[in-house]
Amino acid sequence: MAGALQPIISYAKGMGWRGRILTSLGFLVATDVVYAVCERIWKEIAKRKSQKPFCEVRFMNRVIVSDCSLNLGDLKFANISYLISYIDRAQKSICLSMYIFTLKDVCDALIRAQKERNVIVRVVCCESMVYNEGSQMRRLDEDCYLRFKVNSDYLMHHKFCLLDVDWLCAKCLVAEHIQQVGLPKFPGMHFTLFDRAIIDDMDGLKKSFGTSCPRCDSRLRKGVSSSARNPLPEGGVLITGSSNWTVPALTVHWDSMLFTSFQAMVRPYAVEFQRQWYELQDPDRHGK
């Protein structure tokens, strides 16, 4: 080995101190360039991987083998950590429709998204659960956009969350709603405020949702931050299932949660959330 290196050592000695300094500097520059190229390649690979459509189901009281590398003390809360990991990847918007929400760490993640990454956070909930002991909805009412119907006779019982999904303008929203369920053209079908607005109050819908959106105007599409190492798939992610966002529901109850980016599932929930957002704007409530 020493014999093989001898020509290199002799050449280095013959260069003089200036040559050795220049060679060292060149080596350092080359190392930085290689590192930058490798980092860029790694980011591109991660981005392409994250863009692949996926669907994953997690059952809350069942241990997943891939989670077993975690500290055993944290294993019980692996589903909560997994949920937070998705919220922390959101770069544009979070739309949450949840009946019971008592998870402080998840609430912290929502507020962190709004304050640190300028993510728009909208939350729909049920009045019957807003002021319950342990509810995180009051915290969200201070920092995010929260809506619920005052003195409603009906429960808001949904349990889903949308991450980085396009917020549609009135025209695109109505078009997609009609594509999914048809035009409410018969009088007996006008049983919701949104249905009635489609027929005779498009101006009201435009006031609520605007006249342009990333769907119909690509100039409005917000790019993903270059610092985002693991962006969500284009079109966004849906998180839904039987679980309320409570510690028992995400640890020991017979509950389930689904994570997917397949647009055939994401889009109906996105339209439903905007329908809720319109119907739950309550003049009796002074909040946002």
C-alpha positions in Angstrom: 0.0 0.0 0.0 2.8 2.4 0.9 4.5 1.7 -2.4 1.3 2.5 -4.3 1.0 5.9 -2.5 4.7 6.8 -2.9 4.3 8.5 -6.4 1.4 10.6 -5.0 3.5 11.6 -1.9 6.5 12.5 -4.0 4.3 14.6 -6.3 2.8 16.5 -3.4 6.3 17.2 -1.9 7.4 18.6 -5.3 4.5 21.0 -5.5 5.7 23.3 -2.8 3.6 24.9 -0.1 1.6 27.1 -2.5 0.7 24.1 -4.6 -0.3 22.1 -1.6 -2.5 25.0 -0.3 -4.2 25.4 -3.7 -4.7 21.6 -4.0 -6.3 21.6 -0.5 -8.6 24.4 -1.4 -9.6 22.7 -4.6 -10.4 19.6 -2.6 -12.6 21.5 -0.2 -14.5 23.2 -3.0 -15.0 19.9 -4.8 -16.2 18.3 -1.6 -18.8 21.1 -1.1 -19.9 20.8 -4.7 -20.4 17.0 -4.4 -22.3 17.5 -1.1 -24.6 20.1 -2.7 -25.3 17.8 -5.7 -25.9 14.8 -3.5 -28.3 16.9 -1.3 -30.2 18.1 -4.4 -30.5 14.6 -5.7 -31.7 13.3 -2.3 -34.4 16.1 -2.2 -35.5 15.3 -5.7 -35.8 11.6 -4.9 -37.7 12.3 -1.7 -40.0 14.7 -3.6 -40.8 12.2 -6.3 -41.4 9.5 -3.7 -43.8 11.8 -1.8 -45.8 12.6 -4.9 -46.8 9.0 -5.5 -50.5 8.4 -4.7 -50.9 6.4 -1.5 -53.6 5.0 0.8 -52.8 3.7 4.3 -55.2 2.4 7.0 -54.2 2.4 10.7 -56.1 0.7 13.4 -55.7 2.5 16.6 -55.3 -0.3 19.1 -53.0 -2.4 16.9 -49.2 -2.1 17.0 -47.5 -1.6 13.7 -44.2 -3.4 13.3 -42.5 -0.4 11.7 -43.2 1.6 14.8 -41.5 -0.8 17.1 -38.1 1.0 16.7 -39.6 3.7 18.9 -39.0 3.9 22.6 -41.5 1.5 24.2 -42.7 4.3 26.4 -43.7 6.2 23.2 -45.1 3.2 21.3 -48.6 3.6 22.7 -48.8 7.1 21.2 -47.3 6.2 17.8 -50.6 7.0 16.0 -50.7 10.5 17.5 -47.1 11.0 16.5 -47.9 9.7 13.0 -50.8 12.2 12.7 -48.6 15.1 13.8 -46.0 14.1 11.2 -48.5 14.7 8.4 -49.7 18.0 9.9 -46.1 19.2 10.1 -45.7 18.6 6.4 -48.6 20.9 5.4 -47.3 24.0 3.6 -50.5 25.7 2.3 -53.7 24.8 4.1 -55.3 22.6 6.8 -59.1 22.0 6.9 -60.3 20.1 9.9 -63.8 18.9 10.5 -63.9 17.2 13.9 -66.5 16.4 16.5 -64.3 15.9 19.6 -60.8 17.2 19.7 -58.8 17.1 23.0 -55.2 16.3 21.8 -53.0 19.2 23.0 -49.9 18.0 21.0 -52.0 17.9 17.8 -53.5 21.3 18.5 -49.9 22.6 19.0 -49.0 21.3 15.6 -52.0 23.1 14.0 -51.1 26.4 15.6 -47.4 25.9 14.8 -48.4 25.4 11.1 -50.3 28.7 11.1 -47.7 30.7 13.0 -44.4 29.3 11.7 -45.3 28.4 8.1 -48.2 30.7 7.4 -50.5 27.8 6.7 -54.2 28.7 6.5 -56.0 26.6 9.2 -59.8 26.3 9.0 -61.7 24.3 11.6 -65.3 23.2 11.7 -66.7 21.7 14.9 -69.9 21.0 16.8 -71.1 23.6 19.4 -72.0 20.8 21.8 -68.3 19.9 22.1 -66.5 23.3 21.9 -66.7 24.1 25.6 -66.3 20.6 27.0 -63.5 20.1 29.5 -60.3 19.4 27.7 -61.5 20.6 24.3 -58.8 22.2 22.2 -61.3 24.1 20.1 -61.1 27.2 22.2 -57.4 27.5 21.6 -58.0 27.1 17.9 -60.6 29.9 18.0 -57.9 32.3 19.2 -55.3 31.4 16.6 -57.1 29.9 13.6 -60.4 30.2 11.7 -63.1 28.3 13.6 -66.8 27.9 12.7 -69.7 26.1 14.3 -73.5 26.6 14.3 -74.9 28.2 17.5 -78.1 26.5 18.9 -78.2 23.9 16.1 -80.5 20.9 16.4 -78.1 18.7 14.6 -74.6 17.3 15.4 -71.6 18.1 13.3 -70.3 14.6 13.6 -67.6 14.5 10.9 -64.1 13.3 11.6 -61.7 14.3 8.8 -58.8 16.6 7.9 -57.6 17.9 4.6 -53.9 18.9 4.1 -52.8 21.2 1.2 -56.0 20.8 -0.7 -57.0 23.5 -3.2 -59.6 26.0 -1.8 -62.1 26.4 -4.7 -63.7 29.6 -5.9 -67.5 29.7 -6.1 -67.7 28.7 -9.8 -65.3 25.7 -9.5 -66.9 24.6 -6.2 -70.4 24.6 -7.6 -69.2 22.8 -10.8 -67.6 20.0 -8.7 -70.5 19.8 -6.4 -72.9 19.3 -9.3 -70.5 16.8 -10.9 -70.6 14.7 -7.7 -74.3 14.9 -6.7 -76.1 16.6 -9.6 -77.9 19.9 -9.8 -80.5 20.4 -7.1 -83.2 21.4 -9.6 -86.3 20.1 -7.8 -87.8 22.2 -5.0 -87.8 19.3 -2.6 -84.0 19.0 -3.0 -83.3 22.5 -1.7 -83.0 21.3 1.9 -79.6 22.9 2.6 -78.4 26.5 2.5 -75.7 25.5 0.0 -78.3 23.9 -2.4 -80.5 26.9 -2.3 -77.5 29.2 -2.9 -76.6 27.3 -6.0 -80.0 28.0 -7.4 -80.6 31.6 -6.4 -77.6 33.1 -4.5 -74.5 32.7 -6.6 -73.5 36.2 -5.5 -73.5 35.0 -1.9 -71.2 32.1 -2.9 -68.9 34.4 -4.8 -68.7 36.6 -1.7 -67.8 33.6 0.4 -65.4 31.9 -1.9 -64.3 34.5 -4.5 -64.2 34.3 -8.3 -60.9 32.7 -9.0 -58.8 29.9 -7.4 -55.7 27.7 -8.3 -58.0 25.3 -10.1 -59.1 27.9 -12.8 -56.1 30.3 -12.5 -52.7 28.7 -12.2 -51.1 32.0 -11.3 -52.7 31.7 -7.9 -51.1 28.3 -7.2 -48.8 28.6 -4.2 -45.5 26.8 -4.7 -44.0 24.5 -2.1 -41.2 26.0 0.0 -37.8 24.9 -1.2 -37.0 24.1 2.4 -39.8 21.5 2.5 -37.8 18.2 2.6 -40.9 16.0 2.4 -43.8 17.8 0.7 -47.2 16.3 0.5 -48.5 14.9 -2.8 -49.9 17.3 -5.3 -53.6 17.6 -4.7 -53.3 17.1 -1.0 -54.0 14.5 1.6 -57.2 13.3 3.3 -57.1 11.9 6.9 -60.4 10.4 8.0 -61.9 7.4 9.8 -63.9 6.6 12.9 -61.6 8.3 15.4 -62.3 11.5 17.2 -59.0 13.2 18.0 -58.7 12.1 21.6 -56.0 10.1 23.4 -58.3 7.0 24.0 -59.5 7.1 20.4 -56.0 7.1 18.9 -54.5 4.6 21.4 -56.9 2.0 22.8 -60.3 2.2 21.3 -61.5 0.0 18.4 -61.1 2.9 15.9 -59.4 3.4 12.6 -57.8 6.2 10.6 -57.2 6.4 6.8 -54.5 8.5 5.1 -54.8 8.9 1.4 -53.9 11.1 -1.5 -56.1 9.5 -4.1 -58.1 12.3 -5.5 -61.3 10.2 -6.0 -61.5 10.3 -2.2 -59.9 13.7 -1.4 -62.1 15.8 -3.7 -65.5 14.8 -2.3 -64.3 15.6 1.2 -62.9 18.9 0.0 -66.2 20.0 -1.5 -68.0 18.8 1.7 -65.7 21.0 3.9 -66.4 24.1 1.8 -70.1 23.3 1.9 -69.8 23.2 5.7 -67.8 26.4 5.7 -70.6 28.2 3.9 -73.5 26.7 5.9 -71.8 27.3 9.3 -71.1 31.0 8.9 -73.3 32.1 11.8 -74.3 35.7 12.3 -75.1 34.9 15.9 -71.5 34.2 16.6 -69.0 37.0 16.8 -66.0 34.7 16.1 -64.1 34.3 12.8 
